[in-house]
Amino acid sequence: MTDENKKLVQEAIRNTWNVLAYDCIQANEGEPMPKDHVVEVVLDASYLEMYARQNQKQAVAEFRKLEYKIQDKIAGEALGNFKRFGI
């Protein structure tokens, strides 16, 4: 994966979390979510494909071909140093 595609994927990851955050936190009874749960939610199903912008879709398709542990690492990097995520 090129650095440019990694950057596009990480933007898509942050965009996807921005879309899902409110509902996820509400489902968690308003409590902040641990980072590993946020990563799992963003990578789950086809949320990333659904919420990626048009210019990110090819990079996301390439990203999905990587091993899950590499996807997990890239997603964790995209979300920064936070340990928990709330509203």
SELO-285676 format. One record per residue (C-alpha): residue in one letter; x, y, z. Coordinates in nm, 3 decimals, decimal comma, always signed. Each point is the difference from the previous one (the first is absolute). Layout:
N
<rec r="A" u="X" v="Y" w="Z"/>
...
This chain:
87
<rec r="M" u="+0,000" v="+0,000" w="+0,000"/>
<rec r="T" u="+0,143" v="+0,336" w="-0,097"/>
<rec r="D" u="+0,029" v="+0,281" w="+0,254"/>
<rec r="E" u="-0,262" v="+0,196" w="-0,194"/>
<rec r="N" u="-0,249" v="-0,289" w="+0,009"/>
<rec r="K" u="+0,068" v="-0,053" w="+0,369"/>
<rec r="K" u="-0,078" v="+0,367" w="+0,059"/>
<rec r="L" u="-0,326" v="-0,031" w="-0,198"/>
<rec r="V" u="-0,100" v="-0,312" w="+0,196"/>
<rec r="Q" u="+0,074" v="+0,168" w="+0,332"/>
<rec r="E" u="-0,215" v="+0,297" w="-0,102"/>
<rec r="A" u="-0,277" v="-0,244" w="-0,091"/>
<rec r="I" u="+0,037" v="-0,169" w="+0,340"/>
<rec r="R" u="-0,037" v="+0,332" w="+0,182"/>
<rec r="N" u="-0,297" v="+0,098" w="-0,220"/>
<rec r="T" u="-0,168" v="-0,333" w="+0,068"/>
<rec r="W" u="+0,042" v="+0,036" w="+0,376"/>
<rec r="N" u="-0,141" v="+0,353" w="-0,018"/>
<rec r="V" u="-0,315" v="-0,143" w="-0,162"/>
<rec r="L" u="-0,035" v="-0,294" w="+0,240"/>
<rec r="A" u="+0,116" v="+0,159" w="+0,326"/>
<rec r="Y" u="-0,327" v="+0,137" w="+0,133"/>
<rec r="D" u="-0,198" v="-0,321" w="-0,048"/>
<rec r="C" u="+0,284" v="-0,214" w="+0,138"/>
<rec r="I" u="+0,038" v="+0,211" w="+0,313"/>
<rec r="Q" u="-0,376" v="-0,001" w="+0,053"/>
<rec r="A" u="-0,005" v="-0,379" w="-0,035"/>
<rec r="N" u="+0,277" v="-0,008" w="+0,261"/>
<rec r="E" u="-0,235" v="+0,184" w="+0,240"/>
<rec r="G" u="+0,184" v="+0,328" w="-0,051"/>
<rec r="E" u="+0,329" v="-0,139" w="+0,128"/>
<rec r="P" u="+0,322" v="+0,058" w="-0,195"/>
<rec r="M" u="+0,118" v="-0,294" w="-0,208"/>
<rec r="P" u="+0,349" v="-0,151" w="+0,015"/>
<rec r="K" u="+0,211" v="+0,061" w="-0,308"/>
<rec r="D" u="+0,012" v="-0,368" w="-0,094"/>
<rec r="H" u="-0,382" v="-0,009" w="-0,010"/>
<rec r="V" u="-0,008" v="+0,311" w="-0,219"/>
<rec r="V" u="+0,248" v="-0,161" w="-0,242"/>
<rec r="E" u="-0,210" v="-0,316" w="-0,011"/>
<rec r="V" u="-0,319" v="+0,196" w="-0,072"/>
<rec r="V" u="+0,159" v="+0,203" w="-0,279"/>
<rec r="L" u="+0,147" v="-0,312" w="-0,163"/>
<rec r="D" u="-0,320" v="-0,202" w="+0,045"/>
<rec r="A" u="-0,234" v="-0,093" w="-0,283"/>
<rec r="S" u="+0,037" v="+0,247" w="-0,285"/>
<rec r="Y" u="-0,020" v="+0,324" w="+0,194"/>
<rec r="L" u="+0,333" v="+0,117" w="-0,133"/>
<rec r="E" u="-0,107" v="-0,061" w="-0,359"/>
<rec r="M" u="-0,338" v="+0,162" w="+0,066"/>
<rec r="Y" u="+0,137" v="+0,323" w="+0,147"/>
<rec r="A" u="+0,324" v="+0,040" w="-0,197"/>
<rec r="R" u="+0,002" v="+0,294" w="-0,236"/>
<rec r="Q" u="+0,028" v="-0,070" w="-0,371"/>
<rec r="N" u="+0,372" v="+0,085" w="-0,009"/>
<rec r="Q" u="+0,063" v="-0,246" w="+0,287"/>
<rec r="K" u="-0,181" v="-0,306" w="-0,138"/>
<rec r="Q" u="+0,290" v="-0,149" w="-0,199"/>
<rec r="A" u="+0,234" v="+0,039" w="+0,299"/>
<rec r="V" u="-0,260" v="-0,165" w="+0,226"/>
<rec r="A" u="-0,031" v="-0,292" w="-0,243"/>
<rec r="E" u="+0,379" v="-0,045" w="+0,012"/>
<rec r="F" u="-0,007" v="+0,030" w="+0,381"/>
<rec r="R" u="-0,260" v="-0,278" w="+0,028"/>
<rec r="K" u="+0,239" v="-0,241" w="-0,170"/>
<rec r="L" u="+0,249" v="+0,037" w="+0,286"/>
<rec r="E" u="+0,011" v="-0,239" w="+0,295"/>
<rec r="Y" u="-0,240" v="+0,101" w="+0,278"/>
<rec r="K" u="+0,281" v="+0,071" w="+0,248"/>
<rec r="I" u="+0,150" v="+0,250" w="-0,247"/>
<rec r="Q" u="-0,343" v="+0,159" w="-0,053"/>
<rec r="D" u="-0,037" v="+0,020" w="+0,377"/>
<rec r="K" u="+0,340" v="+0,172" w="+0,036"/>
<rec r="I" u="-0,073" v="+0,255" w="-0,273"/>
<rec r="A" u="-0,343" v="+0,075" w="+0,147"/>
<rec r="G" u="+0,149" v="+0,043" w="+0,346"/>
<rec r="E" u="+0,254" v="+0,246" w="-0,138"/>
<rec r="A" u="-0,277" v="+0,190" w="-0,178"/>
<rec r="L" u="-0,189" v="+0,052" w="+0,325"/>
<rec r="G" u="+0,299" v="+0,146" w="+0,183"/>
<rec r="N" u="+0,119" v="-0,047" w="+0,356"/>
<rec r="F" u="-0,340" v="+0,005" w="+0,167"/>
<rec r="K" u="-0,074" v="-0,303" w="+0,218"/>
<rec r="R" u="-0,377" v="+0,064" w="+0,022"/>
<rec r="F" u="-0,249" v="+0,175" w="-0,227"/>
<rec r="G" u="-0,306" v="+0,188" w="+0,117"/>
<rec r="I" u="-0,220" v="+0,290" w="-0,101"/>
